[in-house]
Amino acid sequence: MADLRSIISDMDKEFNNRIRLGLMAAMMIEDWIEFKTMKHLLDLTDGNLASHVAALENCGYMEVRKKFIGKRPNTSYKITPTGRRAFEHHLTQMEELIKKARS
């Protein structure tokens, strides 16, 4: 049980939420993801997406780019190197947890 406790305590609490887990997973796959695409992918409201983005941005896990295309605002997101390392570590811990649960 000590191993299990160690695995769980070493998991990043920022990724415990399914929305943040989804945000990070999507950014691991795509270089930049637009707001509209992320909102549709995760089935979120504007405010819900914005609050989770703010939390991950405050941790330094994602970068937010805001620009205009013509007269329309365009917001997109990218995982940072710090975010990539943290999420890869979290995935490794999840894999270890799954192995323990199945053994």
Biopython code that builds the backbone (N, CA, C, O; Angstrom):
import numpy as np
from Bio.PDB.StructureBuilder import StructureBuilder

atoms = [
    (1, "MET", "N", (0.803, -1.200, 0.000)),
    (1, "MET", "CA", (0.000, 0.000, 0.000)),
    (1, "MET", "C", (0.848, 1.266, 0.000)),
    (1, "MET", "O", (0.407, 2.309, -0.485)),
    (2, "ALA", "N", (2.051, 1.183, 0.536)),
    (2, "ALA", "CA", (2.924, 2.357, 0.559)),
    (2, "ALA", "C", (3.250, 2.809, -0.852)),
    (2, "ALA", "O", (3.299, 4.007, -1.128)),
    (3, "ASP", "N", (3.478, 1.836, -1.766)),
    (3, "ASP", "CA", (3.747, 2.184, -3.160)),
    (3, "ASP", "C", (2.569, 2.921, -3.770)),
    (3, "ASP", "O", (2.747, 3.911, -4.479)),
    (4, "LEU", "N", (1.381, 2.443, -3.498)),
    (4, "LEU", "CA", (0.169, 3.066, -4.021)),
    (4, "LEU", "C", (0.030, 4.493, -3.499)),
    (4, "LEU", "O", (-0.289, 5.409, -4.257)),
    (5, "ARG", "N", (0.266, 4.675, -2.224)),
    (5, "ARG", "CA", (0.198, 6.012, -1.625)),
    (5, "ARG", "C", (1.214, 6.945, -2.275)),
    (5, "ARG", "O", (0.908, 8.104, -2.554)),
    (6, "SER", "N", (2.408, 6.444, -2.514)),
    (6, "SER", "CA", (3.459, 7.238, -3.148)),
    (6, "SER", "C", (3.067, 7.644, -4.567)),
    (6, "SER", "O", (3.268, 8.790, -4.968)),
    (7, "ILE", "N", (2.511, 6.707, -5.318)),
    (7, "ILE", "CA", (2.080, 6.996, -6.691)),
    (7, "ILE", "C", (1.011, 8.082, -6.685)),
    (7, "ILE", "O", (1.098, 9.052, -7.437)),
    (8, "ILE", "N", (0.020, 7.918, -5.848)),
    (8, "ILE", "CA", (-1.093, 8.870, -5.806)),
    (8, "ILE", "C", (-0.631, 10.250, -5.341)),
    (8, "ILE", "O", (-1.049, 11.263, -5.901)),
    (9, "SER", "N", (0.217, 10.297, -4.337)),
    (9, "SER", "CA", (0.670, 11.598, -3.828)),
    (9, "SER", "C", (1.580, 12.317, -4.815)),
    (9, "SER", "O", (1.738, 13.535, -4.738)),
    (10, "ASP", "N", (2.180, 11.571, -5.744)),
    (10, "ASP", "CA", (3.075, 12.159, -6.740)),
    (10, "ASP", "C", (2.331, 12.632, -7.991)),
    (10, "ASP", "O", (2.949, 13.172, -8.908)),
    (11, "MET", "N", (1.022, 12.436, -8.036)),
    (11, "MET", "CA", (0.238, 12.873, -9.190)),
    (11, "MET", "C", (-0.071, 14.363, -9.057)),
    (11, "MET", "O", (-0.327, 14.855, -7.957)),
    (12, "ASP", "N", (-0.046, 15.074, -10.176)),
    (12, "ASP", "CA", (-0.292, 16.517, -10.195)),
    (12, "ASP", "C", (-1.781, 16.797, -10.012)),
    (12, "ASP", "O", (-2.600, 16.369, -10.825)),
    (13, "LYS", "N", (-2.123, 17.501, -8.964)),
    (13, "LYS", "CA", (-3.526, 17.782, -8.652)),
    (13, "LYS", "C", (-4.192, 18.685, -9.691)),
    (13, "LYS", "O", (-5.419, 18.711, -9.786)),
    (14, "GLU", "N", (-3.409, 19.418, -10.462)),
    (14, "GLU", "CA", (-3.974, 20.272, -11.518)),
    (14, "GLU", "C", (-4.673, 19.450, -12.598)),
    (14, "GLU", "O", (-5.516, 19.970, -13.329)),
    (15, "PHE", "N", (-4.324, 18.173, -12.699)),
    (15, "PHE", "CA", (-4.896, 17.330, -13.749)),
    (15, "PHE", "C", (-5.988, 16.401, -13.231)),
    (15, "PHE", "O", (-6.437, 15.521, -13.967)),
    (16, "ASN", "N", (-6.423, 16.570, -11.998)),
    (16, "ASN", "CA", (-7.460, 15.700, -11.442)),
    (16, "ASN", "C", (-8.827, 15.931, -12.070)),
    (16, "ASN", "O", (-9.689, 15.056, -12.002)),
    (17, "ASN", "N", (-9.035, 17.071, -12.667)),
    (17, "ASN", "CA", (-10.304, 17.412, -13.293)),
    (17, "ASN", "C", (-10.332, 16.899, -14.730)),
    (17, "ASN", "O", (-9.340, 17.031, -15.446)),
    (18, "ARG", "N", (-11.444, 16.321, -15.161)),
    (18, "ARG", "CA", (-11.537, 15.756, -16.513)),
    (18, "ARG", "C", (-11.341, 16.816, -17.596)),
    (18, "ARG", "O", (-10.822, 16.515, -18.671)),
    (19, "ILE", "N", (-11.753, 18.054, -17.317)),
    (19, "ILE", "CA", (-11.608, 19.118, -18.312)),
    (19, "ILE", "C", (-10.138, 19.460, -18.501)),
    (19, "ILE", "O", (-9.674, 19.584, -19.634)),
    (20, "ARG", "N", (-9.409, 19.612, -17.417)),
    (20, "ARG", "CA", (-7.976, 19.924, -17.522)),
    (20, "ARG", "C", (-7.205, 18.755, -18.122)),
    (20, "ARG", "O", (-6.252, 18.953, -18.875)),
    (21, "LEU", "N", (-7.612, 17.559, -17.792)),
    (21, "LEU", "CA", (-7.006, 16.373, -18.395)),
    (21, "LEU", "C", (-7.228, 16.402, -19.907)),
    (21, "LEU", "O", (-6.311, 16.121, -20.678)),
    (22, "GLY", "N", (-8.440, 16.742, -20.325)),
    (22, "GLY", "CA", (-8.761, 16.842, -21.748)),
    (22, "GLY", "C", (-8.008, 17.960, -22.437)),
    (22, "GLY", "O", (-7.526, 17.783, -23.556)),
    (23, "LEU", "N", (-7.900, 19.103, -21.793)),
    (23, "LEU", "CA", (-7.145, 20.225, -22.361)),
    (23, "LEU", "C", (-5.698, 19.826, -22.617)),
    (23, "LEU", "O", (-5.160, 20.053, -23.701)),
    (24, "MET", "N", (-5.082, 19.230, -21.610)),
    (24, "MET", "CA", (-3.682, 18.849, -21.738)),
    (24, "MET", "C", (-3.489, 17.772, -22.800)),
    (24, "MET", "O", (-2.546, 17.838, -23.589)),
    (25, "ALA", "N", (-4.373, 16.786, -22.824)),
    (25, "ALA", "CA", (-4.258, 15.714, -23.816)),
    (25, "ALA", "C", (-4.385, 16.275, -25.227)),
    (25, "ALA", "O", (-3.627, 15.889, -26.117)),
    (26, "ALA", "N", (-5.327, 17.173, -25.435)),
    (26, "ALA", "CA", (-5.512, 17.764, -26.764)),
    (26, "ALA", "C", (-4.283, 18.560, -27.185)),
    (26, "ALA", "O", (-3.869, 18.505, -28.343)),
    (27, "MET", "N", (-3.700, 19.300, -26.244)),
    (27, "MET", "CA", (-2.520, 20.102, -26.582)),
    (27, "MET", "C", (-1.274, 19.246, -26.778)),
    (27, "MET", "O", (-0.324, 19.692, -27.422)),
    (28, "MET", "N", (-1.253, 18.045, -26.247)),
    (28, "MET", "CA", (-0.135, 17.131, -26.505)),
    (28, "MET", "C", (-0.162, 16.669, -27.961)),
    (28, "MET", "O", (0.873, 16.328, -28.533)),
    (29, "ILE", "N", (-1.357, 16.660, -28.553)),
    (29, "ILE", "CA", (-1.534, 16.155, -29.915)),
    (29, "ILE", "C", (-1.365, 17.255, -30.956)),
    (29, "ILE", "O", (-0.719, 17.047, -31.983)),
    (30, "GLU", "N", (-1.941, 18.419, -30.694)),
    (30, "GLU", "CA", (-1.914, 19.536, -31.644)),
    (30, "GLU", "C", (-0.956, 20.620, -31.158)),
    (30, "GLU", "O", (-0.775, 20.809, -29.955)),
    (31, "ASP", "N", (-0.344, 21.328, -32.104)),
    (31, "ASP", "CA", (0.571, 22.402, -31.749)),
    (31, "ASP", "C", (-0.192, 23.574, -31.129)),
    (31, "ASP", "O", (0.046, 23.918, -29.972)),
    (32, "TRP", "N", (-1.089, 24.179, -31.870)),
    (32, "TRP", "CA", (-1.967, 25.241, -31.379)),
    (32, "TRP", "C", (-3.401, 24.803, -31.608)),
    (32, "TRP", "O", (-3.724, 24.266, -32.667)),
    (33, "ILE", "N", (-4.270, 25.029, -30.622)),
    (33, "ILE", "CA", (-5.687, 24.679, -30.748)),
    (33, "ILE", "C", (-6.507, 25.932, -30.484)),
    (33, "ILE", "O", (-6.321, 26.610, -29.474)),
    (34, "GLU", "N", (-7.414, 26.229, -31.401)),
    (34, "GLU", "CA", (-8.250, 27.418, -31.255)),
    (34, "GLU", "C", (-9.328, 27.226, -30.195)),
    (34, "GLU", "O", (-9.758, 26.107, -29.917)),
    (35, "PHE", "N", (-9.749, 28.331, -29.616)),
    (35, "PHE", "CA", (-10.776, 28.354, -28.573)),
    (35, "PHE", "C", (-12.018, 27.595, -29.009)),
    (35, "PHE", "O", (-12.519, 26.739, -28.280)),
    (36, "LYS", "N", (-12.509, 27.909, -30.190)),
    (36, "LYS", "CA", (-13.747, 27.292, -30.685)),
    (36, "LYS", "C", (-13.600, 25.773, -30.798)),
    (36, "LYS", "O", (-14.516, 25.033, -30.440)),
    (37, "THR", "N", (-12.465, 25.316, -31.287)),
    (37, "THR", "CA", (-12.205, 23.879, -31.426)),
    (37, "THR", "C", (-12.166, 23.206, -30.057)),
    (37, "THR", "O", (-12.769, 22.151, -29.864)),
    (38, "MET", "N", (-11.457, 23.814, -29.111)),
    (38, "MET", "CA", (-11.340, 23.238, -27.768)),
    (38, "MET", "C", (-12.705, 23.215, -27.075)),
    (38, "MET", "O", (-13.057, 22.241, -26.410)),
    (39, "LYS", "N", (-13.453, 24.281, -27.239)),
    (39, "LYS", "CA", (-14.788, 24.365, -26.633)),
    (39, "LYS", "C", (-15.686, 23.249, -27.158)),
    (39, "LYS", "O", (-16.396, 22.602, -26.389)),
    (40, "HIS", "N", (-15.651, 23.031, -28.459)),
    (40, "HIS", "CA", (-16.468, 21.984, -29.081)),
    (40, "HIS", "C", (-15.971, 20.592, -28.675)),
    (40, "HIS", "O", (-16.771, 19.715, -28.350)),
    (41, "LEU", "N", (-14.663, 20.396, -28.696)),
    (41, "LEU", "CA", (-14.066, 19.099, -28.371)),
    (41, "LEU", "C", (-14.445, 18.632, -26.966)),
    (41, "LEU", "O", (-14.767, 17.462, -26.758)),
    (42, "LEU", "N", (-14.405, 19.551, -26.012)),
    (42, "LEU", "CA", (-14.656, 19.194, -24.614)),
    (42, "LEU", "C", (-16.082, 19.507, -24.159)),
    (42, "LEU", "O", (-16.435, 19.277, -23.002)),
    (43, "ASP", "N", (-16.901, 20.035, -25.080)),
    (43, "ASP", "CA", (-18.311, 20.346, -24.797)),
    (43, "ASP", "C", (-18.435, 21.271, -23.583)),
    (43, "ASP", "O", (-19.076, 20.935, -22.588)),
    (44, "LEU", "N", (-17.803, 22.448, -23.694)),
    (44, "LEU", "CA", (-17.751, 23.401, -22.589)),
    (44, "LEU", "C", (-18.407, 24.725, -22.946)),
    (44, "LEU", "O", (-18.547, 25.066, -24.120)),
    (45, "THR", "N", (-18.804, 25.464, -21.922)),
    (45, "THR", "CA", (-19.244, 26.839, -22.128)),
    (45, "THR", "C", (-18.001, 27.723, -22.215)),
    (45, "THR", "O", (-16.907, 27.305, -21.837)),
    (46, "ASP", "N", (-18.176, 28.933, -22.711)),
    (46, "ASP", "CA", (-17.053, 29.868, -22.801)),
    (46, "ASP", "C", (-16.415, 30.092, -21.428)),
    (46, "ASP", "O", (-15.194, 30.031, -21.282)),
    (47, "GLY", "N", (-17.255, 30.350, -20.429)),
    (47, "GLY", "CA", (-16.751, 30.637, -19.089)),
    (47, "GLY", "C", (-16.055, 29.457, -18.441)),
    (47, "GLY", "O", (-15.043, 29.625, -17.761)),
    (48, "ASN", "N", (-16.590, 28.266, -18.648)),
    (48, "ASN", "CA", (-15.990, 27.065, -18.074)),
    (48, "ASN", "C", (-14.610, 26.827, -18.673)),
    (48, "ASN", "O", (-13.654, 26.543, -17.952)),
    (49, "LEU", "N", (-14.511, 26.944, -19.987)),
    (49, "LEU", "CA", (-13.218, 26.778, -20.648)),
    (49, "LEU", "C", (-12.238, 27.837, -20.150)),
    (49, "LEU", "O", (-11.093, 27.523, -19.824)),
    (50, "ALA", "N", (-12.684, 29.081, -20.091)),
    (50, "ALA", "CA", (-11.804, 30.176, -19.669)),
    (50, "ALA", "C", (-11.267, 29.964, -18.253)),
    (50, "ALA", "O", (-10.099, 30.251, -17.993)),
    (51, "SER", "N", (-12.091, 29.472, -17.346)),
    (51, "SER", "CA", (-11.622, 29.288, -15.965)),
    (51, "SER", "C", (-10.582, 28.174, -15.865)),
    (51, "SER", "O", (-9.618, 28.300, -15.109)),
    (52, "HIS", "N", (-10.759, 27.100, -16.607)),
    (52, "HIS", "CA", (-9.776, 26.010, -16.573)),
    (52, "HIS", "C", (-8.492, 26.409, -17.294)),
    (52, "HIS", "O", (-7.398, 26.034, -16.872)),
    (53, "VAL", "N", (-8.623, 27.163, -18.375)),
    (53, "VAL", "CA", (-7.443, 27.668, -19.080)),
    (53, "VAL", "C", (-6.642, 28.574, -18.146)),
    (53, "VAL", "O", (-5.417, 28.470, -18.078)),
    (54, "ALA", "N", (-7.325, 29.456, -17.434)),
    (54, "ALA", "CA", (-6.635, 30.375, -16.517)),
    (54, "ALA", "C", (-5.845, 29.608, -15.457)),
    (54, "ALA", "O", (-4.716, 29.979, -15.136)),
    (55, "ALA", "N", (-6.428, 28.553, -14.920)),
    (55, "ALA", "CA", (-5.737, 27.756, -13.897)),
    (55, "ALA", "C", (-4.470, 27.118, -14.463)),
    (55, "ALA", "O", (-3.420, 27.149, -13.821)),
    (56, "LEU", "N", (-4.565, 26.540, -15.662)),
    (56, "LEU", "CA", (-3.395, 25.887, -16.262)),
    (56, "LEU", "C", (-2.360, 26.913, -16.719)),
    (56, "LEU", "O", (-1.157, 26.654, -16.661)),
    (57, "GLU", "N", (-2.823, 28.064, -17.169)),
    (57, "GLU", "CA", (-1.895, 29.124, -17.569)),
    (57, "GLU", "C", (-1.145, 29.651, -16.341)),
    (57, "GLU", "O", (0.056, 29.911, -16.419)),
    (58, "ASN", "N", (-1.832, 29.808, -15.223)),
    (58, "ASN", "CA", (-1.193, 30.280, -13.986)),
    (58, "ASN", "C", (-0.117, 29.319, -13.489)),
    (58, "ASN", "O", (0.838, 29.742, -12.838)),
    (59, "CYS", "N", (-0.264, 28.037, -13.789)),
    (59, "CYS", "CA", (0.748, 27.030, -13.417)),
    (59, "CYS", "C", (1.920, 27.016, -14.393)),
    (59, "CYS", "O", (2.934, 26.363, -14.145)),
    (60, "GLY", "N", (1.777, 27.733, -15.499)),
    (60, "GLY", "CA", (2.814, 27.718, -16.525)),
    (60, "GLY", "C", (2.729, 26.508, -17.435)),
    (60, "GLY", "O", (3.694, 26.178, -18.124)),
    (61, "TYR", "N", (1.573, 25.841, -17.443)),
    (61, "TYR", "CA", (1.414, 24.618, -18.230)),
    (61, "TYR", "C", (0.919, 24.872, -19.649)),
    (61, "TYR", "O", (1.056, 24.010, -20.518)),
    (62, "MET", "N", (0.342, 26.051, -19.891)),
    (62, "MET", "CA", (-0.124, 26.341, -21.240)),
    (62, "MET", "C", (0.076, 27.813, -21.560)),
    (62, "MET", "O", (0.142, 28.664, -20.673)),
    (63, "GLU", "N", (0.170, 28.084, -22.846)),
    (63, "GLU", "CA", (0.335, 29.437, -23.354)),
    (63, "GLU", "C", (-0.942, 29.824, -24.082)),
    (63, "GLU", "O", (-1.528, 29.009, -24.796)),
    (64, "VAL", "N", (-1.370, 31.062, -23.904)),
    (64, "VAL", "CA", (-2.559, 31.571, -24.573)),
    (64, "VAL", "C", (-2.122, 32.656, -25.550)),
    (64, "VAL", "O", (-1.385, 33.573, -25.188)),
    (65, "ARG", "N", (-2.585, 32.539, -26.789)),
    (65, "ARG", "CA", (-2.267, 33.530, -27.822)),
    (65, "ARG", "C", (-3.576, 34.173, -28.272)),
    (65, "ARG", "O", (-4.507, 33.483, -28.688)),
    (66, "LYS", "N", (-3.636, 35.500, -28.184)),
    (66, "LYS", "CA", (-4.823, 36.233, -28.625)),
    (66, "LYS", "C", (-4.415, 37.165, -29.752)),
    (66, "LYS", "O", (-3.447, 37.917, -29.637)),
    (67, "LYS", "N", (-5.168, 37.104, -30.844)),
    (67, "LYS", "CA", (-4.895, 37.973, -31.989)),
    (67, "LYS", "C", (-6.207, 38.222, -32.719)),
    (67, "LYS", "O", (-7.240, 37.639, -32.390)),
    (68, "PHE", "N", (-6.148, 39.082, -33.698)),
    (68, "PHE", "CA", (-7.312, 39.339, -34.538)),
    (68, "PHE", "C", (-7.048, 38.805, -35.932)),
    (68, "PHE", "O", (-5.955, 38.955, -36.478)),
    (69, "ILE", "N", (-8.063, 38.183, -36.492)),
    (69, "ILE", "CA", (-8.045, 37.772, -37.895)),
    (69, "ILE", "C", (-9.110, 38.631, -38.557)),
    (69, "ILE", "O", (-10.310, 38.394, -38.414)),
    (70, "GLY", "N", (-8.640, 39.627, -39.277)),
    (70, "GLY", "CA", (-9.570, 40.641, -39.760)),
    (70, "GLY", "C", (-10.056, 41.415, -38.549)),
    (70, "GLY", "O", (-9.258, 41.960, -37.787)),
    (71, "LYS", "N", (-11.351, 41.459, -38.378)),
    (71, "LYS", "CA", (-11.929, 42.153, -37.225)),
    (71, "LYS", "C", (-12.388, 41.188, -36.136)),
    (71, "LYS", "O", (-12.978, 41.605, -35.140)),
    (72, "ARG", "N", (-12.119, 39.915, -36.326)),
    (72, "ARG", "CA", (-12.596, 38.896, -35.375)),
    (72, "ARG", "C", (-11.472, 38.468, -34.429)),
    (72, "ARG", "O", (-10.354, 38.201, -34.868)),
    (73, "PRO", "N", (-11.774, 38.405, -33.137)),
    (73, "PRO", "CA", (-10.761, 37.916, -32.190)),
    (73, "PRO", "C", (-10.537, 36.414, -32.371)),
    (73, "PRO", "O", (-11.462, 35.665, -32.687)),
    (74, "ASN", "N", (-9.308, 36.000, -32.167)),
    (74, "ASN", "CA", (-8.955, 34.587, -32.289)),
    (74, "ASN", "C", (-8.038, 34.221, -31.123)),
    (74, "ASN", "O", (-6.952, 34.780, -30.972)),
    (75, "THR", "N", (-8.488, 33.281, -30.310)),
    (75, "THR", "CA", (-7.704, 32.816, -29.159)),
    (75, "THR", "C", (-7.305, 31.371, -29.404)),
    (75, "THR", "O", (-8.127, 30.551, -29.813)),
    (76, "SER", "N", (-6.045, 31.064, -29.152)),
    (76, "SER", "CA", (-5.591, 29.681, -29.303)),
    (76, "SER", "C", (-4.653, 29.331, -28.152)),
    (76, "SER", "O", (-4.134, 30.199, -27.451)),
    (77, "TYR", "N", (-4.457, 28.024, -27.986)),
    (77, "TYR", "CA", (-3.734, 27.496, -26.831)),
    (77, "TYR", "C", (-2.638, 26.529, -27.268)),
    (77, "TYR", "O", (-2.762, 25.815, -28.263)),
    (78, "LYS", "N", (-1.560, 26.535, -26.483)),
    (78, "LYS", "CA", (-0.436, 25.633, -26.743)),
    (78, "LYS", "C", (0.134, 25.179, -25.404)),
    (78, "LYS", "O", (0.203, 25.956, -24.452)),
    (79, "ILE", "N", (0.536, 23.932, -25.343)),
    (79, "ILE", "CA", (1.183, 23.415, -24.131)),
    (79, "ILE", "C", (2.611, 23.965, -24.065)),
    (79, "ILE", "O", (3.275, 24.094, -25.094)),
    (80, "THR", "N", (3.075, 24.284, -22.875)),
    (80, "THR", "CA", (4.445, 24.757, -22.693)),
    (80, "THR", "C", (5.358, 23.552, -22.428)),
    (80, "THR", "O", (4.868, 22.469, -22.109)),
    (81, "PRO", "N", (6.668, 23.730, -22.555)),
    (81, "PRO", "CA", (7.571, 22.626, -22.205)),
    (81, "PRO", "C", (7.376, 22.158, -20.756)),
    (81, "PRO", "O", (7.439, 20.960, -20.481)),
    (82, "THR", "N", (7.146, 23.080, -19.845)),
    (82, "THR", "CA", (6.877, 22.714, -18.445)),
    (82, "THR", "C", (5.597, 21.898, -18.345)),
    (82, "THR", "O", (5.542, 20.901, -17.624)),
    (83, "GLY", "N", (4.572, 22.324, -19.070)),
    (83, "GLY", "CA", (3.304, 21.604, -19.076)),
    (83, "GLY", "C", (3.442, 20.211, -19.658)),
    (83, "GLY", "O", (2.852, 19.255, -19.155)),
    (84, "ARG", "N", (4.226, 20.103, -20.723)),
    (84, "ARG", "CA", (4.443, 18.795, -21.355)),
    (84, "ARG", "C", (5.126, 17.835, -20.377)),
    (84, "ARG", "O", (4.711, 16.684, -20.240)),
    (85, "ARG", "N", (6.171, 18.313, -19.702)),
    (85, "ARG", "CA", (6.879, 17.462, -18.730)),
    (85, "ARG", "C", (5.951, 17.052, -17.587)),
    (85, "ARG", "O", (5.929, 15.889, -17.184)),
    (86, "ALA", "N", (5.192, 18.005, -17.075)),
    (86, "ALA", "CA", (4.282, 17.715, -15.959)),
    (86, "ALA", "C", (3.211, 16.714, -16.373)),
    (86, "ALA", "O", (2.878, 15.807, -15.611)),
    (87, "PHE", "N", (2.672, 16.876, -17.575)),
    (87, "PHE", "CA", (1.609, 15.976, -18.018)),
    (87, "PHE", "C", (2.162, 14.587, -18.322)),
    (87, "PHE", "O", (1.513, 13.585, -18.022)),
    (88, "GLU", "N", (3.353, 14.516, -18.915)),
    (88, "GLU", "CA", (3.972, 13.212, -19.165)),
    (88, "GLU", "C", (4.230, 12.484, -17.844)),
    (88, "GLU", "O", (4.027, 11.273, -17.751)),
    (89, "HIS", "N", (4.674, 13.214, -16.834)),
    (89, "HIS", "CA", (4.888, 12.605, -15.511)),
    (89, "HIS", "C", (3.555, 12.119, -14.936)),
    (89, "HIS", "O", (3.477, 11.026, -14.375)),
    (90, "HIS", "N", (2.525, 12.923, -15.077)),
    (90, "HIS", "CA", (1.201, 12.544, -14.581)),
    (90, "HIS", "C", (0.714, 11.268, -15.274)),
    (90, "HIS", "O", (0.175, 10.370, -14.627)),
    (91, "LEU", "N", (0.907, 11.197, -16.589)),
    (91, "LEU", "CA", (0.497, 9.997, -17.331)),
    (91, "LEU", "C", (1.266, 8.766, -16.860)),
    (91, "LEU", "O", (0.694, 7.683, -16.732)),
    (92, "THR", "N", (2.553, 8.931, -16.603)),
    (92, "THR", "CA", (3.360, 7.823, -16.090)),
    (92, "THR", "C", (2.819, 7.355, -14.743)),
    (92, "THR", "O", (2.719, 6.154, -14.492)),
    (93, "GLN", "N", (2.473, 8.299, -13.884)),
    (93, "GLN", "CA", (1.915, 7.936, -12.577)),
    (93, "GLN", "C", (0.565, 7.233, -12.740)),
    (93, "GLN", "O", (0.273, 6.284, -12.013)),
    (94, "MET", "N", (-0.248, 7.684, -13.675)),
    (94, "MET", "CA", (-1.533, 7.024, -13.930)),
    (94, "MET", "C", (-1.323, 5.594, -14.422)),
    (94, "MET", "O", (-2.040, 4.681, -14.014)),
    (95, "GLU", "N", (-0.329, 5.403, -15.307)),
    (95, "GLU", "CA", (-0.023, 4.058, -15.800)),
    (95, "GLU", "C", (0.406, 3.152, -14.651)),
    (95, "GLU", "O", (-0.005, 1.993, -14.590)),
    (96, "GLU", "N", (1.226, 3.666, -13.746)),
    (96, "GLU", "CA", (1.657, 2.889, -12.578)),
    (96, "GLU", "C", (0.468, 2.542, -11.689)),
    (96, "GLU", "O", (0.370, 1.426, -11.179)),
    (97, "LEU", "N", (-0.426, 3.495, -11.509)),
    (97, "LEU", "CA", (-1.621, 3.269, -10.703)),
    (97, "LEU", "C", (-2.500, 2.175, -11.316)),
    (97, "LEU", "O", (-3.025, 1.319, -10.605)),
    (98, "ILE", "N", (-2.651, 2.214, -12.625)),
    (98, "ILE", "CA", (-3.445, 1.195, -13.330)),
    (98, "ILE", "C", (-2.791, -0.180, -13.186)),
    (98, "ILE", "O", (-3.479, -1.172, -12.946)),
    (99, "LYS", "N", (-1.464, -0.241, -13.333)),
    (99, "LYS", "CA", (-0.754, -1.520, -13.163)),
    (99, "LYS", "C", (-0.991, -2.092, -11.768)),
    (99, "LYS", "O", (-1.256, -3.284, -11.611)),
    (100, "LYS", "N", (-0.892, -1.232, -10.761)),
    (100, "LYS", "CA", (-1.107, -1.688, -9.376)),
    (100, "LYS", "C", (-2.536, -2.179, -9.181)),
    (100, "LYS", "O", (-2.765, -3.196, -8.526)),
    (101, "ALA", "N", (-3.482, -1.465, -9.745)),
    (101, "ALA", "CA", (-4.894, -1.833, -9.576)),
    (101, "ALA", "C", (-5.222, -3.151, -10.264)),
    (101, "ALA", "O", (-6.100, -3.885, -9.810)),
    (102, "ARG", "N", (-4.529, -3.456, -11.349)),
    (102, "ARG", "CA", (-4.807, -4.684, -12.108)),
    (102, "ARG", "C", (-3.995, -5.875, -11.628)),
    (102, "ARG", "O", (-4.241, -7.001, -12.060)),
    (103, "SER", "N", (-3.046, -5.653, -10.754)),
    (103, "SER", "CA", (-2.204, -6.779, -10.307)),
    (103, "SER", "C", (-2.790, -7.494, -9.110)),
    (103, "SER", "O", (-2.204, -8.457, -8.618)),
]
sb = StructureBuilder()
sb.init_structure("model")
sb.init_model(0)
sb.init_chain("A")
sb.init_seg("    ")
for serial, (resi, resn, name, xyz) in enumerate(atoms, 1):
    if name == "N":
        sb.init_residue(resn, " ", resi, " ")
    sb.init_atom(name, np.array(xyz, "f"), 0.0, 1.0, " ", f" {name:<3s}", serial, name[0])
structure = sb.get_structure()
